[in-house]
Amino acid sequence: MRFSVFVLALSLASFGELLSNRSFEDVEGGRFSEWNKSDFRTGGKTLIGEGGGHTGNRFAICRSDKDTERSAWIQRKLLPEGAIAVEVGGWYRTSPEVKNERYKGASLRVHWFNSANGEIALTQKFYPVSPAWREIKDELFMAPAGAVRVELQVFHWLTPGETHWDDVSVKAIGKEDLGNNPERIKNVYGIDREPVFGTNLPYSPEHGEVVSMNPPPFRWLPIAGTQAYRLQICRKADFSDSSLIERVDYPWLVEVPDEPLEAGEWHWRYGVEVDSLGCLWSKTRTFTVPADAKVWPFPKADKFQVSAARPRLFVTHEGLPKLRERALNGNLKASAESLVARVQKYAGEELVAEPDFLPADRDLRSQAYTTIFRATRPPMDKMQQAAQAYLLTGDPVAGAEAKRRVLHFFGWDPKGSTNTFHNDEPAMWVMMRGCRAYDWTYELYTPEERAKVEASMTERARDIYRMLRRKPFDNNPYESHAGRQIGFLGEAAIALYHEVPDEAKEWLQYIVRIYWGVYPAWGGEDGGWNEGPHYWSAYMDFALHFVLALREATGIDISRKPFFANTGYYILYQCPPRSVISPFGDGFQAGAMTSPWLEYYFGVLHDNPYLSWYADQYNVKGSSNAYSILAVVLSGKEVKPKPPRDIPQTKYFPSVGLVCSHTDLADRSNDIALSFRSSPYGAVSHGHNDQNTFAIEAFGEPLAIPTGHYNYYGSPHHDKWTRSTKAKCGITFDGGVGQGRGWRAQGKITRFFHNDDFDSFAGDATAAYGGKLELALREIVHVRPGLIVIKDTLRTKQPKCFEYWLHAKDKMEVDQEKGVVTIQRPKATMTADFLLPRKLTFKQTDLFDPPQTWSPDRKADDHQWHLQACAYAAYETTFLTVLQPRKNGDASPKPSLKLLENDTIQGVEATYPDGSRTVVAFKRDQVKTGIYGKLAFDAQVQAVRFAPDGSIKAILAEE
């Protein structure tokens, strides 16, 4: 099968109408004649409508009472011989309560079936809400090879309300009806279609791009049902000379050549073979390879070789004696003995039973999902731990315990309640822990036991591969759990390389291409990570296990990827050693769980002394840690630590819209850490609705903090408080209305500047408010160290009462008359002076809305305070605040603050007792030149430090 369904509004000749009773007038036995119906086991309803049809009396109704329900009327027909497509049309309307939401409401699906009545492809299309009858006209769906039947399903999809259908049509189309217009046919297949933000990766290289990697990854968008593409790369735009690089019958959506490209201009295109129509080529895209591009070609085919001997994962058969000598008499001795003793304590304990299927009810399902993974993870963790103890020492008790658990967990039905497509958490964990445990204890199993384990393991690996291909992950990688499973499938491919060789080799080639040309979905070459430090820790641990397993088994080293070389800096700046808070994203309350060890690993991999310094602050010593297989693998090399004093103290991560400003990165007790986020990723997955929000930790104390708890994903508290804007130091309006969720709820860093005297950056979060605001701009100038000036410009078409939120661990002191809020901690204090608006109302509470709830066995520190500075209703509101964190006991005088306002600027003047001054001035909108006294500037912001005699000591020199 080389191609399948795609949609285009065309008016074409046809073989004729295929559907019967297309106007739904004939009823027999409580249903429409010739039509079947289904609720897909969701509880949705299919009904017969009477009176008010589009042309006649009756019409079809599909109804959902909950957002978990869907239903459809269905008709399947034989496809006439010679038909290569169908043209679908009809009329629909939606009930008033149906909202315009992506992938919800009115929908139809076209399914294709082969001669054995097996489904071979489908395409689904959604339509906007329409209270009146609305036409769907002549949409073209191409048939996949081998299709002999076509089925139309008309739906109401996963949202409360109804969709009504009438006068639907499916007409068969022949080859001659399409004509000889290749551009029109290309449109049918979606060749060169625009990427859907949040679903598709962009084309790579983009037309006109100057690439940073040589060769660059080549990526294109999927064509539904297509299983083979063509790719051409050439120096000549007509793809005619000897420089041509070509792939034929290529199965994936990303490719990286295995040789560097010559510097200069190149061209590329992709295509798809269509029966009797030849290859439909995309447009030609041109890119440039500079001479200084980083050379990193894809490994050649002969590099993908894995030894047949065991173990294969992380440790080779040849390296095992040396490893056991280290555990017996070397640097791993004490740790290995401790590991064996731990295993012996739980050996023989009762194992968790195979869990039940998840309930259909959405609320119950989420809680059950969490309960199951909390019950199944620990005993699976022990499975790997016991196997690792056996790997290091050969201890028989540890080996027997690992084997017992492997047989137990791989005895669960891979098509049952822990199937990847039903409950992915235990499915992932049994593969992650189980593949390693089985490989390390392979010699302990009988042939019959091996056959059973490998059959289950193989079936689970196939499911992961099917899941990744269906997405397809190579162009749609934006799902966190799938981002784990790429590594798990890669390890499974190594573990099963000689047992299911054809499949395992395909899996490994695919996964390595993902890491080479797609990964990571949530970051970029600068090393930034959009889902926050907590999930960075988890997902870097997952990723590094595959990276090192692959390196040890084949010599292929993915750690050379720029992201892996730089991502250690993300934690260094976002969560320096001993940080108390770790914004932004889910799990911020727990901090970066394993970051010291991960910084150690990255430090060793990249000879990075600053990351080694980070690990050293926690006394992490990899050379003697038998508990971590990564430490065991990397412990042959140590990197001398170096405090991060000679690198920039402030860093901007453009890929994720994050600025981390520090005054002393190497000394938490003397550091002022200001984090600011305005992310191009929007508010999706484990990210929060926190564009243009900030957090401050200073002198070892959390001062301005994110709040809320993460009892479980999607809980009422998590959804309505923890990831909401009101839970952050951000802006809401009219009683806590904040930013929306979704890919379009974006922020954007619009300015960044750093030197020894000033940090200046700004974020635009207008889009995050979903059209409710005309402007939401936050500008920050950090006069180093410790004078932080923030200007918020907020504009709307209708008057709104804006709220500026501050959160703290303790109750804040509020001076309503002076507009000053004080946050006090044992080692540090921060004042927040509200200079604008001149009139504000302050509110403070230590309650959550909605409240947090915990299971009886779990507890959390719930004590957090939330303050709102509320402005009066206006079309435009400006907040101007000055934050000053100070170490308790600091006797140096604080400056007096003066609001600066004229027709061109708004700002503040801070005057110290010795007569020195600092001025921070923001230019007003629509003003070309800002003027204050003798200062005139064309930049958006100006900051100047004056000596007591009036001379300039430092100036913010933004372009």
MOWO-V613581 format. One record per run of one state. SS is the DSSP state (helix for helix, strand for strand, loop for the rest). FROM is the first residue (numbers start at 1). TO is the last residue. If there is no record, write none. Layout:
ss=SS from=FROM to=TO
ss=SS from=FROM to=TO
This chain:
ss=loop from=1 to=8
ss=strand from=9 to=9
ss=loop from=10 to=15
ss=strand from=16 to=17
ss=loop from=18 to=26
ss=strand from=27 to=28
ss=loop from=29 to=30
ss=strand from=31 to=32
ss=loop from=33 to=35
ss=strand from=36 to=38
ss=loop from=39 to=44
ss=strand from=45 to=50
ss=loop from=51 to=57
ss=strand from=58 to=64
ss=loop from=65 to=69
ss=strand from=70 to=78
ss=loop from=79 to=82
ss=strand from=83 to=94
ss=loop from=95 to=104
ss=strand from=105 to=113
ss=loop from=114 to=118
ss=strand from=119 to=126
ss=loop from=127 to=133
ss=strand from=134 to=142
ss=loop from=143 to=148
ss=strand from=149 to=157
ss=loop from=158 to=160
ss=strand from=161 to=174
ss=helix from=175 to=178
ss=loop from=179 to=181
ss=helix from=182 to=189
ss=loop from=190 to=203
ss=strand from=204 to=204
ss=loop from=205 to=208
ss=strand from=209 to=214
ss=loop from=215 to=217
ss=strand from=218 to=219
ss=loop from=220 to=228
ss=strand from=229 to=234
ss=loop from=235 to=244
ss=strand from=245 to=250
ss=loop from=251 to=253
ss=strand from=254 to=255
ss=loop from=256 to=263
ss=strand from=264 to=274
ss=loop from=275 to=277
ss=strand from=278 to=281
ss=loop from=282 to=284
ss=strand from=285 to=295
ss=loop from=296 to=300
ss=helix from=301 to=303
ss=loop from=304 to=316
ss=helix from=317 to=329
ss=loop from=330 to=332
ss=helix from=333 to=346
ss=loop from=347 to=361
ss=helix from=362 to=393
ss=loop from=394 to=395
ss=helix from=396 to=409
ss=loop from=410 to=423
ss=helix from=424 to=440
ss=loop from=441 to=441
ss=helix from=442 to=444
ss=loop from=445 to=446
ss=helix from=447 to=471
ss=loop from=472 to=479
ss=helix from=480 to=495
ss=loop from=496 to=500
ss=helix from=501 to=517
ss=loop from=518 to=522
ss=strand from=523 to=523
ss=loop from=524 to=528
ss=strand from=529 to=529
ss=loop from=530 to=531
ss=helix from=532 to=554
ss=loop from=555 to=557
ss=helix from=558 to=560
ss=loop from=561 to=561
ss=helix from=562 to=574
ss=loop from=575 to=587
ss=helix from=588 to=590
ss=loop from=591 to=594
ss=helix from=595 to=605
ss=loop from=606 to=608
ss=helix from=609 to=616
ss=loop from=617 to=621
ss=helix from=622 to=624
ss=loop from=625 to=628
ss=helix from=629 to=634
ss=loop from=635 to=649
ss=strand from=650 to=653
ss=helix from=654 to=656
ss=loop from=657 to=657
ss=strand from=658 to=661
ss=loop from=662 to=667
ss=helix from=668 to=670
ss=loop from=671 to=671
ss=strand from=672 to=677
ss=loop from=678 to=682
ss=strand from=683 to=683
ss=loop from=684 to=692
ss=strand from=693 to=698
ss=loop from=699 to=700
ss=strand from=701 to=704
ss=loop from=705 to=715
ss=helix from=716 to=722
ss=loop from=723 to=724
ss=helix from=725 to=727
ss=loop from=728 to=728
ss=strand from=729 to=729
ss=loop from=730 to=730
ss=strand from=731 to=733
ss=loop from=734 to=736
ss=strand from=737 to=737
ss=loop from=738 to=741
ss=strand from=742 to=742
ss=loop from=743 to=747
ss=strand from=748 to=754
ss=loop from=755 to=757
ss=strand from=758 to=764
ss=loop from=765 to=765
ss=helix from=766 to=769
ss=loop from=770 to=774
ss=strand from=775 to=783
ss=loop from=784 to=786
ss=strand from=787 to=800
ss=loop from=801 to=801
ss=strand from=802 to=808
ss=loop from=809 to=812
ss=strand from=813 to=815
ss=loop from=816 to=819
ss=strand from=820 to=824
ss=loop from=825 to=827
ss=strand from=828 to=836
ss=loop from=837 to=840
ss=strand from=841 to=845
ss=loop from=846 to=864
ss=strand from=865 to=870
ss=loop from=871 to=873
ss=strand from=874 to=887
ss=loop from=888 to=895
ss=strand from=896 to=901
ss=loop from=902 to=904
ss=strand from=905 to=911
ss=loop from=912 to=916
ss=strand from=917 to=923
ss=loop from=924 to=929
ss=strand from=930 to=932
ss=loop from=933 to=934
ss=strand from=935 to=937
ss=loop from=938 to=940
ss=strand from=941 to=946
ss=loop from=947 to=951
ss=strand from=952 to=955
ss=loop from=956 to=959
